[in-house]
Amino acid sequence: MPAAATGATSAVVCAAGDVSCKVREWNAGTTVTELTATCYACDSNGATCTKDNSDDTGASGTKGVARWVSANTFTFKQDGTASTDVLGVKDVAYRPNSQNAFGRFYYKPSTSQTLYAGSTIAYTFGSQTFGTGAICQVFTSSGTAPSMTHSDLVNKCVISGSSVTVTMAKDSTANFHVQITGMDAWLASSTNKVAAGSVILFSGSSAVQSVDTDATKQYAMAVVGTTATSSNTPLATMTAVVARALVNVMDVGMVSFTITPKGADWGSDGLAYISFPTYYNPNIGEMMRCALYDTKAKADGERLYCNVAWDYTLRVMGPSTAQKKDAAFELRVYGVSMNLHASAGNFGVGLTNATYWASDKKLTEFKAAADTTTGVWGGALTIDVTSISLSSNNLRASTDITVAFKLPVTSNTVMAASDFVAM
């Protein structure tokens, strides 16, 4: 065979009893496009098998089976050099897939390396920045997206600028999704290639795998375009104003969004995706309910179905009666956990319709809306309940419950028309 790499042999000997074995020797120096080889065989009981042994028919233990003849050769041809196993990435997505919107970013590492506790996988995602408030989470995989179950394969995730580095918690393959929430707006930048990345197996050692240096083979993230997988630029002329009815830290209260759509009516096929700043609870609150508020009657109108789409993001389904474009409507979210923050962040308020979201995962309109001032440590005094009575004591019968109570005088908060007593 041609000259092999340093330390390799120019002959491959199959194990005794085998009738086939593989040649995986790459040449040293220039590329060889043809490999010329000869073959011979000895009795499997022999201790050795060389071309000379194969010609020996008399000595015990080295009896030749197929004699070596130098003129009998065969040729393997190739055209290229040895391929290099590179670090890849897959399932890269931003939801919603709309430029300048707030949401979540996720991806799954793609590496053939067996990883060990302490091994790291790092990527740089083009010019996309994540911001100082971004939160990194690692979930088990559910198809091509993160599941709702946290993975125990990673014990550390560090975000720095456009780079994300995860550290393995145990020996394993990279079977997990990394998700980032509370990040900067999606840039859909033209500088979108995942052009840098590495796998380091042990602390202090060199990378054993890196992202392909060929730009044509590097992963390209979504940019603004007209296809279903490209990003769009949602209408930015809508308005959104935030108000809170309660500021007491660790209490639950109401957050209202006064929204004026500009692109289209928001009706029964509509969806709203509202991203909360990450100083709120990841689940936003407890036993939440959403409703359109009738500002003239000063009472809740139609109840709307809402749920947490992913951490820090609320999904609200549209009303049966369409809210007209160019006219403001107030969406109230009750049961939100109040908080204390050093500086007010921004809510991301996006509108879309169910059909467009199902096919493209994009918004039609988006606006960032500033939060109000921080909460306070304090709450109203306890309510003084003076009596409770039932209209009927019969088991399984309906009854009216009458409760008499006194509201305390507030010392650090002011009671408003939107306050309520719950039992």
Secondary structure, DSSP 8 states (H G I E B T S, - for coil): ---B-TT--S-----TT-S-------BSSS---EEEE---EE-TTSS---HHHHT-SSSTT--EEE---TT--EEEE--S------BEEEEEEEES-BTT---EEEEEEE--S-B-TT-EEEEE-TT----TT-EEEEEEEETTEEEEEE-SSEEEEEEETTEEEEEESSSB----EEEEES-------S--B--EEEEESSTTS--SEEB-S-GGGS-B---B-SSSSSBB--B---EEEEEES--BTT-EEEEEEEEE-SSS-B-TTEEEEEE--TTS-TT-EEEEEEEEEETTTTEEEEEE-EEEEETTEEEEE--SS-B-TTS-EEEEEEEEE----SS--EEEEEEEEHHHHHHH---SEEEEEE-----BS------EEEEEEES---TT----EEEEEE----SSS---TT-----
